[in-house]
Amino acid sequence: MAGGLGTYQMIRWIDAPVLPESDHPPSTVIVISPGSTFQQVADLLDAAGLIRSRSAFLWLGRTQEAERKVQPGEYELNAAMSPDDILAKLLSGRVLLHSVTIPEGYTIDQIADVLAEQGIADKSEFARLARDTRFVKALGVRAETVEGYLYPDTYRFPRPMAEKDIIKTMVEQLNHVVSDEWKNRAKELRMTMHEVLTLASVIEKETGAAEERPHIASVFHNRLKKRIPLQSDPTVIYGLPNFDGNLRKKDLSHPSPYNTYRWGGLPPGPIASPGAESIRAALYPSKTPDLYFVSKNDGTHHFSATLVQHNKAVEKYQKRPFRRRNRSETLNQSRKTWAVAGHNERSRLPDV
């Protein structure tokens, strides 16, 4: 009986947490590297003060054949967890998840930047895999890359995560968002979903005002029907090899297939990841006669049905304010020059 009681007490001690839960011990993040042995895992836990005894934890691991079964990754643990609970978490791979938001209108490379900044994925590998035609085809995407198919949303990913799994998750999320109703609507418009996503991506890049998206969509639909080039600046920018932030007149002649000033119809594929509202706008555009729009420099646009109306709007919202700014800057510069010159003249006068 004494032996049995002693064994029972020993097992209770082995499976007891280092601290009681009432102490509210802080969480500790432990990183298990791929290929780590169970002995190395026990060393990490012991050094972090999460287990009472390294030897006892190794014994516990042997009873569950844990060697080489611990899943790598980040784990959030605390000293109030029992060794059995800790081991169960490590064996099941319940790793720490990090919230990461992919904004609407981001390209493959911008998404890769976000993931790399948070330590979730390797930037180069993500960008490479997103353009691997064999991998893209395996995902069921009928395109050369997954540009436009990586749905912008807030995700919870472990750190790190295999790039292929991240891409697969984002493509699957897009498939979940695109309902049967939207697919049927695309058929009514005689558009493929690839064309819908392409148009939606252009709409996404053209305006940040949600209420304008159906109106922007109507302009592009009207132009497509009349076989008028879309003439969208964001498509030109996407096709430039080294865009420095300033779109120049010569860029409008760049031979890129994405240059919708040179080529009619839609560009070959999406230029970014559109959100749900832009996809909806591409499928359900407003009914307008408009063929043009110009920025009002306040985040919204002025729409016109004729070129005459459009030219007047360009004069009002673009050219006139530009001339006014230039005159104001010239006048301010003249005043500064006069003030400095006057100061210099006065500085040469003798003291009274």
PLY file of the C-alpha trace (Angstrom):
ply
format ascii 1.0
element vertex 352
property float x
property float y
property float z
element edge 351
property int vertex1
property int vertex2
end_header
0.00 0.00 0.00
2.83 2.35 0.87
4.49 1.65 -2.46
1.26 2.20 -4.34
0.64 5.46 -2.50
4.15 6.60 -3.25
3.74 5.83 -6.95
0.41 7.67 -6.98
1.97 10.72 -5.35
4.88 10.62 -7.80
2.49 10.54 -10.80
0.50 13.43 -9.33
3.72 15.41 -8.87
4.87 14.65 -12.41
1.54 15.76 -13.90
1.18 18.84 -11.66
1.77 22.34 -13.12
4.67 24.44 -11.90
2.31 27.12 -10.57
-1.36 27.07 -9.56
-3.81 28.72 -11.95
-4.73 31.22 -9.22
-1.29 32.80 -9.69
-2.25 33.78 -13.26
1.23 33.16 -14.68
2.04 35.02 -17.90
2.04 33.23 -21.22
5.34 32.20 -22.76
5.87 31.63 -26.48
8.02 28.59 -27.22
9.30 28.00 -30.75
9.78 24.37 -31.75
12.05 24.18 -34.79
11.43 21.58 -37.51
13.35 18.37 -36.80
13.69 19.01 -33.06
14.12 15.91 -30.89
11.91 15.36 -27.86
14.97 15.88 -25.64
15.47 19.32 -27.19
11.80 20.14 -26.64
12.11 19.13 -22.98
15.20 21.34 -22.65
13.25 24.35 -23.99
10.35 23.77 -21.60
12.66 23.25 -18.64
14.67 26.42 -19.41
11.43 28.43 -19.67
10.22 27.14 -16.28
7.15 25.44 -17.76
7.77 21.95 -16.32
8.87 20.74 -12.89
11.30 18.09 -14.11
12.95 17.48 -17.47
13.40 13.78 -16.64
9.78 13.38 -15.63
8.63 15.09 -18.86
10.85 12.77 -20.91
9.30 9.79 -19.13
5.82 11.18 -19.89
6.82 11.55 -23.54
8.01 7.92 -23.71
4.64 6.71 -22.39
2.95 8.46 -25.34
5.64 7.65 -27.94
6.15 11.39 -28.45
9.63 11.23 -30.01
9.56 13.00 -33.39
5.79 13.52 -33.09
5.90 17.08 -31.74
4.68 19.49 -34.40
7.02 22.44 -35.13
5.85 26.02 -34.70
5.08 28.64 -32.07
3.22 27.58 -28.94
1.67 29.80 -26.30
2.12 28.05 -22.95
2.10 29.00 -19.27
3.32 27.54 -15.99
-0.23 26.75 -14.82
-0.59 24.11 -17.56
0.04 20.52 -16.56
2.82 18.62 -18.39
0.13 16.37 -19.87
-1.75 19.40 -21.28
1.48 20.85 -22.65
2.39 17.58 -24.32
-1.11 17.21 -25.80
-0.85 20.69 -27.31
2.56 19.96 -28.81
1.48 16.64 -30.28
-1.74 18.03 -31.78
0.01 21.02 -33.32
-2.20 23.67 -31.70
0.22 26.43 -32.60
-0.13 30.16 -31.98
-2.07 31.92 -34.74
-1.34 35.47 -35.87
-3.95 37.79 -37.33
-2.89 39.25 -40.68
-5.00 41.58 -42.84
-4.59 41.65 -46.62
-6.07 44.94 -47.88
-8.25 45.12 -50.98
-6.36 46.12 -54.10
-3.04 44.54 -53.11
-0.92 42.75 -55.71
0.96 39.47 -55.28
4.16 41.32 -54.37
2.41 43.59 -51.85
0.77 40.58 -50.21
4.18 38.87 -50.07
5.55 41.98 -48.32
2.82 41.89 -45.65
3.37 38.20 -44.94
7.16 38.60 -44.81
6.93 41.61 -42.47
4.98 39.49 -39.99
7.36 36.56 -40.32
4.65 34.29 -41.72
6.15 33.53 -45.14
9.25 34.03 -47.22
8.66 36.89 -49.65
10.61 35.46 -52.59
9.16 31.97 -52.28
5.61 33.27 -51.99
6.00 35.45 -55.10
7.65 32.61 -57.01
4.98 30.08 -56.12
2.17 32.53 -56.91
3.53 32.66 -60.48
4.31 28.95 -60.84
1.95 27.91 -63.65
1.95 24.24 -62.62
1.02 25.08 -59.03
-1.57 27.64 -60.17
-3.21 25.03 -62.40
-3.28 22.53 -59.51
-5.34 25.07 -57.53
-7.97 25.06 -60.25
-7.14 28.61 -61.33
-7.37 29.07 -65.08
-4.71 31.75 -65.34
-0.95 32.17 -65.54
-0.68 33.45 -61.95
-2.93 33.80 -58.90
-3.02 37.58 -59.28
-6.58 38.60 -58.41
-7.38 35.19 -56.91
-5.84 35.85 -53.47
-8.90 37.09 -51.64
-8.26 40.15 -49.45
-9.40 39.41 -45.92
-8.20 39.02 -42.33
-6.63 35.62 -41.78
-5.14 33.79 -38.81
-1.94 32.04 -39.80
0.77 30.27 -37.78
4.33 31.57 -37.94
5.84 30.36 -40.20
3.40 28.73 -42.62
4.12 26.95 -45.88
3.67 29.40 -48.75
1.66 26.89 -50.76
-0.80 26.50 -47.88
-1.24 30.27 -47.55
-1.97 30.65 -51.27
-4.33 27.68 -51.19
-6.21 29.16 -48.21
-6.65 32.55 -49.91
-7.81 31.03 -53.21
-10.29 28.82 -51.33
-11.61 31.89 -49.53
-12.28 33.54 -52.90
-14.12 30.41 -54.05
-16.23 30.62 -50.90
-17.08 34.30 -51.53
-18.00 33.85 -55.20
-21.50 32.41 -54.89
-23.47 30.43 -57.47
-25.57 33.55 -57.99
-22.49 35.49 -59.04
-21.38 32.69 -61.35
-24.80 32.67 -63.01
-24.72 36.44 -63.33
-21.35 36.22 -65.06
-22.89 33.83 -67.58
-25.73 36.32 -68.18
-23.12 38.96 -68.98
-21.28 36.45 -71.18
-18.18 36.84 -69.05
-15.89 34.25 -67.52
-15.07 34.60 -63.82
-11.52 35.42 -64.90
-12.88 38.38 -66.87
-15.09 39.40 -63.94
-12.12 39.36 -61.55
-10.03 41.28 -64.08
-12.65 44.03 -64.40
-13.23 44.02 -60.63
-9.52 44.53 -60.01
-9.49 47.60 -62.27
-12.55 48.99 -60.47
-10.80 48.33 -57.14
-7.75 50.34 -58.19
-9.74 53.20 -59.74
-11.66 54.30 -56.65
-11.56 54.02 -52.90
-15.14 55.32 -52.58
-17.39 52.28 -52.14
-20.50 54.05 -53.41
-18.76 54.86 -56.72
-17.83 51.33 -57.69
-21.06 50.44 -59.57
-20.81 53.77 -61.44
-17.15 53.16 -62.35
-18.21 49.68 -63.49
-20.91 51.15 -65.73
-18.33 53.32 -67.51
-16.13 50.32 -68.25
-19.05 48.14 -69.33
-20.26 50.92 -71.65
-16.78 51.27 -73.15
-16.45 47.52 -73.67
-19.81 47.43 -75.46
-18.82 50.33 -77.72
-15.32 48.87 -78.25
-13.71 51.98 -76.77
-10.36 51.36 -74.99
-10.73 51.39 -71.21
-7.85 53.90 -70.86
-7.31 53.04 -67.21
-4.13 54.40 -65.61
-3.85 51.59 -63.00
-3.59 48.99 -65.79
-0.75 50.96 -67.39
1.04 51.22 -64.05
0.70 47.47 -63.46
2.44 46.76 -66.75
5.38 49.09 -66.18
8.56 47.27 -65.14
9.81 50.01 -62.81
7.10 52.43 -61.73
8.46 55.26 -59.56
5.12 56.70 -58.47
4.75 59.21 -61.33
2.80 58.25 -64.45
4.21 60.10 -67.46
2.79 60.71 -70.92
5.37 58.41 -72.48
4.17 55.58 -70.22
0.82 55.60 -72.03
2.67 54.24 -75.08
4.39 51.40 -73.24
3.87 48.13 -75.17
2.70 46.13 -72.14
-0.40 43.97 -72.82
-1.88 45.64 -69.71
-1.77 49.08 -71.37
-5.46 49.76 -71.96
-4.60 52.97 -73.83
-2.97 50.93 -76.58
-5.12 47.79 -76.55
-8.89 47.38 -76.56
-10.92 45.21 -74.23
-9.90 43.94 -70.82
-6.25 43.41 -69.87
-5.02 39.76 -69.88
-5.78 39.27 -66.20
-6.39 40.97 -62.85
-4.03 43.74 -61.74
-4.70 43.25 -58.01
-6.93 41.39 -55.56
-10.46 42.81 -55.70
-12.75 42.77 -52.70
-16.33 41.53 -52.67
-17.84 44.97 -53.39
-15.72 45.47 -56.49
-16.63 41.99 -57.74
-20.28 42.78 -57.12
-19.94 46.09 -58.99
-18.38 44.33 -61.98
-21.37 41.97 -62.07
-24.07 44.53 -61.27
-23.00 47.91 -62.72
-25.20 50.98 -62.49
-27.25 51.80 -65.58
-25.77 55.04 -66.91
-24.82 56.51 -70.32
-21.43 57.59 -68.98
-18.19 56.89 -70.81
-15.76 59.06 -68.85
-14.78 60.00 -65.32
-12.19 62.34 -63.84
-10.89 62.73 -60.31
-12.29 65.62 -58.28
-9.20 65.45 -56.03
-11.30 64.59 -52.99
-11.41 60.82 -53.39
-14.43 60.90 -55.71
-14.97 61.37 -59.45
-17.06 63.41 -61.89
-18.79 61.31 -64.55
-19.63 62.36 -68.10
-21.50 60.84 -71.03
-19.77 62.83 -73.80
-16.23 63.93 -74.55
-17.30 67.60 -74.51
-18.68 67.21 -70.99
-15.58 65.30 -69.94
-13.21 67.98 -71.25
-15.12 70.60 -69.27
-14.82 68.46 -66.15
-11.08 68.01 -66.74
-10.72 71.77 -67.05
-12.69 72.34 -63.84
-11.22 69.64 -61.62
-7.71 69.15 -63.01
-6.32 71.95 -65.18
-7.79 74.99 -63.40
-6.72 73.89 -59.87
-3.28 73.00 -61.28
-2.84 76.50 -62.76
-4.13 78.05 -59.55
-1.61 76.07 -57.47
1.22 77.06 -59.78
0.29 80.76 -59.57
0.02 80.50 -55.80
3.40 78.76 -55.51
4.99 81.36 -57.83
3.51 84.23 -55.81
4.64 82.69 -52.53
8.13 82.17 -53.93
8.21 85.81 -55.10
7.17 87.02 -51.66
9.87 84.92 -50.02
12.47 86.26 -52.46
11.33 89.84 -51.83
11.37 89.30 -48.06
14.90 87.87 -48.15
16.11 90.61 -50.50
14.54 93.28 -48.29
16.14 91.74 -45.21
19.53 91.71 -46.96
19.14 95.35 -47.97
18.22 96.34 -44.44
21.06 94.27 -43.01
23.52 96.42 -44.95
22.21 99.71 -43.50
24.31 101.30 -40.73
23.02 101.04 -37.19
21.24 104.15 -36.00
0 1
1 2
2 3
3 4
4 5
5 6
6 7
7 8
8 9
9 10
10 11
11 12
12 13
13 14
14 15
15 16
16 17
17 18
18 19
19 20
20 21
21 22
22 23
23 24
24 25
25 26
26 27
27 28
28 29
29 30
30 31
31 32
32 33
33 34
34 35
35 36
36 37
37 38
38 39
39 40
40 41
41 42
42 43
43 44
44 45
45 46
46 47
47 48
48 49
49 50
50 51
51 52
52 53
53 54
54 55
55 56
56 57
57 58
58 59
59 60
60 61
61 62
62 63
63 64
64 65
65 66
66 67
67 68
68 69
69 70
70 71
71 72
72 73
73 74
74 75
75 76
76 77
77 78
78 79
79 80
80 81
81 82
82 83
83 84
84 85
85 86
86 87
87 88
88 89
89 90
90 91
91 92
92 93
93 94
94 95
95 96
96 97
97 98
98 99
99 100
100 101
101 102
102 103
103 104
104 105
105 106
106 107
107 108
108 109
109 110
110 111
111 112
112 113
113 114
114 115
115 116
116 117
117 118
118 119
119 120
120 121
121 122
122 123
123 124
124 125
125 126
126 127
127 128
128 129
129 130
130 131
131 132
132 133
133 134
134 135
135 136
136 137
137 138
138 139
139 140
140 141
141 142
142 143
143 144
144 145
145 146
146 147
147 148
148 149
149 150
150 151
151 152
152 153
153 154
154 155
155 156
156 157
157 158
158 159
159 160
160 161
161 162
162 163
163 164
164 165
165 166
166 167
167 168
168 169
169 170
170 171
171 172
172 173
173 174
174 175
175 176
176 177
177 178
178 179
179 180
180 181
181 182
182 183
183 184
184 185
185 186
186 187
187 188
188 189
189 190
190 191
191 192
192 193
193 194
194 195
195 196
196 197
197 198
198 199
199 200
200 201
201 202
202 203
203 204
204 205
205 206
206 207
207 208
208 209
209 210
210 211
211 212
212 213
213 214
214 215
215 216
216 217
217 218
218 219
219 220
220 221
221 222
222 223
223 224
224 225
225 226
226 227
227 228
228 229
229 230
230 231
231 232
232 233
233 234
234 235
235 236
236 237
237 238
238 239
239 240
240 241
241 242
242 243
243 244
244 245
245 246
246 247
247 248
248 249
249 250
250 251
251 252
252 253
253 254
254 255
255 256
256 257
257 258
258 259
259 260
260 261
261 262
262 263
263 264
264 265
265 266
266 267
267 268
268 269
269 270
270 271
271 272
272 273
273 274
274 275
275 276
276 277
277 278
278 279
279 280
280 281
281 282
282 283
283 284
284 285
285 286
286 287
287 288
288 289
289 290
290 291
291 292
292 293
293 294
294 295
295 296
296 297
297 298
298 299
299 300
300 301
301 302
302 303
303 304
304 305
305 306
306 307
307 308
308 309
309 310
310 311
311 312
312 313
313 314
314 315
315 316
316 317
317 318
318 319
319 320
320 321
321 322
322 323
323 324
324 325
325 326
326 327
327 328
328 329
329 330
330 331
331 332
332 333
333 334
334 335
335 336
336 337
337 338
338 339
339 340
340 341
341 342
342 343
343 344
344 345
345 346
346 347
347 348
348 349
349 350
350 351
